[in-house]
Amino acid sequence: MLRYLLAGESHGPALVGILEGFPAGLVIKKSLVDQELALRQQGYGRGPRMQSIEKDQVTFLSGFWQERTLGSPIAFQIPNLDYELRRKRGIKAQRWQVPRPGHADLPGVARYGYEDCAPVAERASARSTAAVVAAGACAKALLATFGITVLSHTRSVGGIEALEMEPTLARLRRIRKGRPLRCLEAPLEKEMVALIDAAMADGITLGGEFEVIAFGVPMGLGTYAHPDRRLDAQLAGDVMAIPAVKAVALGLGLEVAGEDGQNAHDEIFPGEGRSGGRQSAAGKSTTAPGIVRTTNRAGGLEGGITNGEPVVVRGFVKPISSQRQKLRSVNLKTGKADLAAWVRSDTCVVPAAGIVGEAVVAWRLASELTTFLGAADMKTMLRRFRDLES
């Protein structure tokens, strides 16, 4: 089982993390982690801090010997460049007394007894997800050695939905770079960009939906034996914990709620191979030999256990609460009506949330894989995995 402990504030010196449970002998390239961090910073509608200040890069502090993991805890840090910029300019910490509706400001002040909302934002800020993405990138390196790939795409922004094109592995790889929102349907992506431009001009924010798909996941990860260890429940909780995510669906969980039992499930057929691009990253079938499914409504999970189909998790992102068109609130000092504070912010975070979604899904799957195979060293894990496939 993998574990991590992450720390760091939005305007502190750095984000830091300790990762435990990785097998010995795994190559984790710094360039891979930096690429994932850069993807999190991209996406049309991101704010000035992500576009012009932060250049997130990881520094590994421990856990490696000759570029391979030791099997001991991995420690890393990601500097906050904004911290040094503020220090040089003598900018003092911002304070505000008017909580933003939809943010952790008001309940955070009540929970921790702060005198204003600024300390809440330091940790409640989505800046902390950079460390999550770094941890997830390390998990992706582990999954890749077993032919498992985790990618995402934007399904909707502000009510514009792009749901027609099948999100195959090849297509998701093609939109990884050079697409402003990582949306599969280019004409609708242009409409989304125009909508974000209009929202930016109006000083408001937009939400939407992202989808994370893990290809090549073997059958049998997870368990139905304990409710809190069901893999579907854990994945739902992981994605729900991403800032601004307000709902989660596994596979076609929302759609099948309106169907009858004949059209809600993925029937099982004898045969070899599969259709619809539902395959591993290496192009191999991951369902049990002699078994074929023509649909994946369940999103690769039945009874809390992976069934060999791609794992599909969707996150629904609210419009973030910090916006120039301020919402009505109350001044905590005077008790009188006021307008909520505005802190520099993004207009749309859906693509970035998708990258964070990839990270948490990859981490959970890697954790289940190490539990399933044991995690002493890579050679042992790979041998057990080959025995599983044979």
C-alpha positions as CSV (number, residue, x, y, z in Angstrom):
1,M,0.0,0.0,0.0
2,L,1.2,3.5,-0.8
3,R,0.9,6.4,1.6
4,Y,1.8,10.1,1.3
5,L,2.0,13.1,3.6
6,L,1.9,16.5,2.0
7,A,2.5,20.0,3.5
8,G,2.9,23.6,2.4
9,E,0.9,26.8,2.2
10,S,-0.1,28.8,-0.9
11,H,2.3,31.6,-0.2
12,G,4.9,29.7,1.9
13,P,8.4,28.8,0.7
14,A,7.5,25.4,-0.8
15,L,5.2,22.5,-1.1
16,V,6.7,19.3,0.3
17,G,5.8,15.7,0.3
18,I,6.9,12.3,1.7
19,L,5.8,9.2,-0.3
20,E,6.0,5.7,1.3
21,G,5.5,2.2,-0.1
22,F,7.2,2.4,-3.5
23,P,9.1,-0.8,-4.4
24,A,12.9,-0.7,-4.8
25,G,14.3,-0.5,-8.3
26,L,11.7,1.9,-9.9
27,V,12.9,4.6,-12.2
28,I,11.1,7.9,-11.6
29,K,12.4,10.6,-13.9
30,K,12.3,14.2,-12.7
31,S,11.3,15.2,-16.2
32,L,8.2,13.1,-16.0
33,V,7.1,14.8,-12.8
34,D,7.9,18.3,-14.2
35,Q,5.8,17.5,-17.3
36,E,2.8,16.6,-15.2
37,L,3.3,19.8,-13.1
38,A,3.4,21.9,-16.2
39,L,0.2,20.3,-17.5
40,R,-1.6,21.3,-14.2
41,Q,-0.5,24.9,-14.8
42,Q,-1.9,25.0,-18.3
43,G,-5.4,25.1,-19.6
44,Y,-7.3,28.1,-21.0
45,G,-8.8,30.3,-18.3
46,R,-5.9,30.0,-15.8
47,G,-5.0,33.0,-13.8
48,P,-1.9,35.2,-13.7
49,R,0.0,33.3,-11.0
50,M,-0.1,30.1,-13.0
51,Q,0.6,31.8,-16.3
52,S,3.4,34.2,-15.4
53,I,4.8,33.5,-11.9
54,E,5.0,29.8,-10.9
55,K,7.2,27.4,-13.0
56,D,6.7,24.3,-10.9
57,Q,9.6,21.9,-10.8
58,V,10.2,19.1,-8.4
59,T,13.4,18.4,-6.4
60,F,13.8,14.9,-5.0
61,L,15.5,15.0,-1.6
62,S,15.6,11.3,-0.7
63,G,14.6,7.8,-1.6
64,F,16.8,7.2,-4.6
65,W,20.2,5.5,-5.3
66,Q,21.6,5.8,-8.8
67,E,18.3,7.1,-10.2
68,R,16.3,4.2,-8.9
69,T,14.0,4.0,-5.8
70,L,15.5,2.5,-2.7
71,G,12.2,1.2,-1.2
72,S,12.6,3.8,1.5
73,P,10.4,7.0,1.8
74,I,10.7,9.5,-1.1
75,A,10.9,13.1,-0.1
76,F,10.4,16.0,-2.5
77,Q,9.8,19.7,-2.6
78,I,8.3,22.2,-5.1
79,P,9.3,25.8,-4.5
80,N,6.7,28.6,-4.5
81,L,8.3,31.3,-6.7
82,D,5.6,33.7,-5.6
83,Y,7.0,33.5,-2.0
84,E,10.4,34.8,-3.1
85,L,8.8,37.4,-5.3
86,R,6.8,38.7,-2.4
87,R,9.7,38.7,-0.1
88,K,11.9,40.7,-2.4
89,R,9.1,43.2,-3.0
90,G,8.3,43.5,0.7
91,I,4.7,42.4,0.1
92,K,3.0,41.6,3.4
93,A,0.5,38.8,3.8
94,Q,-3.0,39.7,2.7
95,R,-5.8,39.9,5.2
96,W,-9.5,40.1,4.7
97,Q,-12.6,40.0,6.9
98,V,-15.3,39.1,4.3
99,P,-15.5,35.4,3.5
100,R,-16.1,34.2,0.0
101,P,-19.3,32.1,-0.4
102,G,-18.4,28.7,-1.6
103,H,-14.9,28.8,-0.2
104,A,-13.6,27.4,3.0
105,D,-13.2,30.9,4.4
106,L,-16.1,31.1,6.8
107,P,-16.2,27.5,8.1
108,G,-12.3,27.6,8.3
109,V,-12.4,30.7,10.5
110,A,-15.0,29.0,12.8
111,R,-13.0,25.7,12.9
112,Y,-9.6,27.1,13.7
113,G,-10.4,30.3,15.4
114,Y,-8.5,32.7,13.0
115,E,-9.2,36.4,13.2
116,D,-9.5,36.7,9.4
117,C,-9.8,34.5,6.3
118,A,-6.3,34.7,4.9
119,P,-4.9,31.8,7.0
120,V,-7.7,29.6,5.8
121,A,-6.8,30.2,2.1
122,E,-3.1,29.4,2.7
123,R,-3.9,25.7,3.0
124,A,-7.4,25.5,1.5
125,S,-6.1,26.9,-1.7
126,A,-5.8,24.7,-4.7
127,R,-2.1,25.5,-4.9
128,S,-1.7,22.4,-2.7
129,T,-2.7,20.3,-5.6
130,A,0.7,20.8,-7.2
131,A,2.1,18.4,-4.6
132,V,-0.7,16.0,-5.3
133,V,0.2,16.0,-9.0
134,A,3.9,15.3,-8.1
135,A,2.9,12.3,-6.0
136,G,0.5,11.1,-8.8
137,A,3.3,11.4,-11.3
138,C,5.5,9.0,-9.3
139,A,2.5,6.6,-9.2
140,K,2.2,6.9,-13.0
141,A,5.8,5.9,-13.3
142,L,5.0,2.7,-11.4
143,L,1.8,2.0,-13.3
144,A,3.6,2.4,-16.6
145,T,5.9,-0.5,-16.0
146,F,2.7,-2.7,-15.9
147,G,1.2,-1.2,-19.0
148,I,-1.3,1.0,-17.2
149,T,-1.8,4.6,-18.5
150,V,-4.0,7.3,-16.8
151,L,-5.2,10.2,-18.9
152,S,-8.0,12.8,-18.8
153,H,-10.1,15.1,-21.0
154,T,-12.6,17.9,-20.6
155,R,-16.2,16.9,-21.2
156,S,-17.9,20.2,-20.6
157,V,-17.4,23.8,-19.7
158,G,-20.1,26.2,-18.6
159,G,-22.9,24.0,-20.1
160,I,-21.2,23.3,-23.4
161,E,-20.8,19.5,-23.6
162,A,-18.5,17.5,-25.8
163,L,-19.8,13.9,-25.4
164,E,-19.9,12.4,-28.9
165,M,-16.3,11.3,-29.5
166,E,-15.1,8.0,-27.9
167,P,-12.1,8.8,-25.6
168,T,-9.7,6.1,-26.8
169,L,-6.2,5.9,-25.6
170,A,-4.8,7.2,-28.9
171,R,-7.1,10.2,-29.0
172,L,-6.4,11.2,-25.4
173,R,-2.7,11.1,-26.1
174,R,-3.1,13.3,-29.2
175,I,-4.8,16.1,-27.2
176,R,-2.3,16.0,-24.4
177,K,-0.4,19.0,-25.9
178,G,-1.4,21.9,-28.0
179,R,-5.1,21.9,-27.1
180,P,-6.3,24.8,-24.8
181,L,-8.8,22.7,-22.8
182,R,-7.8,19.1,-23.8
183,C,-11.3,18.6,-25.2
184,L,-11.7,15.8,-27.8
185,E,-14.1,17.8,-30.1
186,A,-12.2,20.8,-31.6
187,P,-15.2,22.8,-32.8
188,L,-16.9,22.6,-29.3
189,E,-13.5,23.5,-27.7
190,K,-13.5,26.7,-29.6
191,E,-17.0,27.5,-28.3
192,M,-15.7,26.7,-24.7
193,V,-12.8,29.1,-25.2
194,A,-15.1,31.9,-26.4
195,L,-17.3,31.3,-23.4
196,I,-14.3,31.6,-21.0
197,D,-13.3,34.8,-22.8
198,A,-16.8,36.2,-22.1
199,A,-16.7,35.1,-18.5
200,M,-13.3,36.6,-18.0
201,A,-14.6,40.0,-19.4
202,D,-17.5,39.8,-17.0
203,G,-15.4,38.9,-14.0
204,I,-17.1,35.6,-13.3
205,T,-16.0,32.0,-13.3
206,L,-17.1,28.8,-15.0
207,G,-17.2,25.1,-14.0
208,G,-17.6,21.9,-16.0
209,E,-16.8,18.2,-16.1
210,F,-13.6,16.2,-16.6
211,E,-13.2,12.5,-17.2
212,V,-10.2,10.4,-16.1
213,I,-9.6,7.0,-17.8
214,A,-7.1,4.4,-16.7
215,F,-6.2,1.9,-19.6
216,G,-4.7,-1.5,-19.0
217,V,-5.9,-2.0,-15.4
218,P,-6.0,-5.7,-14.6
219,M,-9.0,-7.5,-13.2
220,G,-9.1,-8.0,-9.5
221,L,-7.8,-4.8,-7.8
222,G,-9.9,-3.8,-4.8
223,T,-12.4,-5.8,-2.7
224,Y,-16.0,-6.2,-1.8
225,A,-15.2,-7.6,1.6
226,H,-15.1,-4.2,3.5
227,P,-17.2,-1.1,2.6
228,D,-14.4,1.3,3.3
229,R,-12.0,-0.7,1.1
230,R,-14.2,-0.9,-2.0
231,L,-12.1,0.6,-4.8
232,D,-15.0,2.5,-6.3
233,A,-15.7,4.1,-2.9
234,Q,-12.1,5.1,-2.5
235,L,-11.8,6.5,-6.0
236,A,-15.0,8.5,-5.5
237,G,-13.5,10.0,-2.3
238,D,-10.2,10.7,-3.9
239,V,-11.7,12.7,-6.7
240,M,-14.3,14.4,-4.4
241,A,-11.4,15.7,-2.3
242,I,-10.1,17.8,-5.2
243,P,-10.8,21.5,-4.5
244,A,-13.9,22.7,-6.4
245,V,-15.2,19.2,-7.2
246,K,-18.8,18.8,-6.1
247,A,-19.9,15.5,-7.6
248,V,-18.3,12.3,-8.9
249,A,-19.5,9.6,-11.2
250,L,-18.0,6.2,-12.0
251,G,-18.5,5.2,-15.7
252,L,-22.1,6.1,-16.7
253,G,-23.3,6.2,-13.1
254,L,-25.5,9.2,-13.7
255,E,-27.0,8.0,-17.0
256,V,-27.8,4.4,-15.9
257,A,-29.8,5.7,-12.9
258,G,-32.5,6.5,-15.5
259,E,-32.3,3.2,-17.3
260,D,-33.8,-0.2,-16.7
261,G,-31.7,-3.2,-15.8
262,Q,-31.5,-4.5,-19.3
263,N,-29.7,-1.3,-20.4
264,A,-27.7,-0.5,-17.3
265,H,-25.1,-3.3,-17.2
266,D,-22.2,-4.6,-19.3
267,E,-23.1,-8.0,-20.6
268,I,-20.4,-10.7,-20.8
269,F,-19.7,-12.7,-23.9
270,P,-17.3,-15.6,-24.8
271,G,-14.6,-14.8,-27.2
272,E,-11.2,-13.1,-27.6
273,G,-10.3,-9.5,-27.8
274,R,-12.5,-6.5,-27.4
275,S,-14.0,-3.6,-29.4
276,G,-14.2,0.1,-29.0
277,G,-10.5,0.7,-28.1
278,R,-11.0,-0.7,-24.7
279,Q,-7.5,-2.0,-24.2
280,S,-4.3,-1.7,-22.2
281,A,-1.7,0.9,-23.0
282,A,0.2,-1.9,-24.7
283,G,-2.8,-2.7,-26.9
284,K,-3.6,-6.0,-25.1
285,S,-7.0,-7.1,-23.7
286,T,-7.1,-6.9,-19.9
287,T,-10.3,-8.8,-19.3
288,A,-10.0,-12.5,-18.4
289,P,-9.1,-14.8,-21.4
290,G,-12.1,-15.8,-23.4
291,I,-14.3,-13.0,-22.0
292,V,-15.5,-10.0,-24.1
293,R,-17.6,-6.9,-23.2
294,T,-18.9,-4.5,-25.8
295,T,-19.8,-1.8,-23.3
296,N,-18.2,-0.3,-20.2
297,R,-21.1,1.5,-18.4
298,A,-19.8,0.4,-15.0
299,G,-16.5,2.3,-15.6
300,G,-14.3,-0.8,-15.1
301,L,-15.6,-1.5,-11.5
302,E,-18.1,-4.0,-10.3
303,G,-18.6,-4.7,-6.6
304,G,-15.7,-2.5,-5.7
305,I,-13.3,-4.6,-7.8
306,T,-11.7,-3.8,-11.2
307,N,-13.2,-6.0,-14.0
308,G,-10.5,-5.6,-16.6
309,E,-12.2,-2.8,-18.5
310,P,-10.8,0.8,-18.4
311,V,-11.5,2.5,-15.1
312,V,-13.5,5.7,-15.8
313,V,-14.1,8.4,-13.2
314,R,-15.8,11.7,-13.9
315,G,-15.5,14.9,-11.7
316,F,-17.9,17.8,-11.8
317,V,-16.2,21.1,-11.0
318,K,-18.1,24.1,-9.7
319,P,-17.2,27.6,-10.8
320,I,-14.5,28.7,-8.3
321,S,-15.7,31.2,-5.6
322,S,-13.0,33.9,-6.0
323,Q,-14.1,36.2,-8.8
324,R,-14.0,39.9,-9.7
325,Q,-17.8,40.0,-9.9
326,K,-18.0,39.8,-6.1
327,L,-20.7,37.8,-4.3
328,R,-22.7,39.2,-1.3
329,S,-21.4,38.3,2.1
330,V,-20.9,39.6,5.6
331,N,-18.0,41.5,7.2
332,L,-16.9,39.3,10.1
333,K,-15.6,42.3,12.0
334,T,-18.5,44.7,11.7
335,G,-21.3,42.1,11.2
336,K,-22.7,44.2,8.3
337,A,-23.5,43.2,4.7
338,D,-20.5,43.5,2.4
339,L,-19.1,42.1,-0.8
340,A,-16.8,39.1,-0.7
341,A,-13.1,39.5,-1.1
342,W,-11.5,38.9,-4.5
343,V,-8.2,37.2,-4.7
344,R,-6.4,36.9,-8.1
345,S,-7.8,33.7,-9.5
346,D,-8.6,31.5,-12.5
347,T,-11.7,31.9,-14.7
348,C,-11.9,28.1,-15.4
349,V,-10.0,25.3,-13.8
350,V,-11.6,22.2,-15.4
351,P,-8.6,21.1,-17.4
352,A,-6.3,21.6,-14.4
353,A,-8.7,19.7,-12.2
354,G,-8.5,16.9,-14.8
355,I,-4.7,16.6,-14.3
356,V,-5.2,16.5,-10.5
357,G,-7.9,13.8,-11.1
358,E,-5.3,11.8,-13.1
359,A,-2.9,12.1,-10.2
360,V,-5.4,10.8,-7.5
361,V,-6.7,8.0,-9.7
362,A,-3.1,6.9,-10.5
363,W,-2.1,7.0,-6.9
364,R,-5.1,4.9,-5.8
365,L,-4.6,2.3,-8.5
366,A,-0.8,2.1,-7.8
367,S,-1.6,1.7,-4.1
368,E,-4.0,-1.2,-4.9
369,L,-1.4,-2.7,-7.3
370,T,1.3,-2.7,-4.7
371,T,-1.1,-4.3,-2.2
372,F,-2.1,-6.9,-4.7
373,L,1.4,-7.8,-5.8
374,G,3.5,-6.9,-2.8
375,A,6.0,-4.0,-3.1
376,A,9.4,-5.2,-2.0
377,D,11.1,-4.7,-5.3
378,M,10.2,-4.2,-9.0
379,K,11.6,-7.6,-10.1
380,T,9.3,-9.4,-7.7
381,M,6.3,-7.3,-8.6
382,L,6.8,-7.8,-12.3
383,R,7.3,-11.6,-11.9
384,R,4.0,-11.8,-9.9
385,F,2.2,-9.7,-12.5
386,R,3.4,-12.0,-15.3
387,D,2.1,-15.0,-13.3
388,L,-1.2,-13.2,-12.9
389,E,-1.5,-12.8,-16.7
390,S,-0.6,-16.3,-17.6
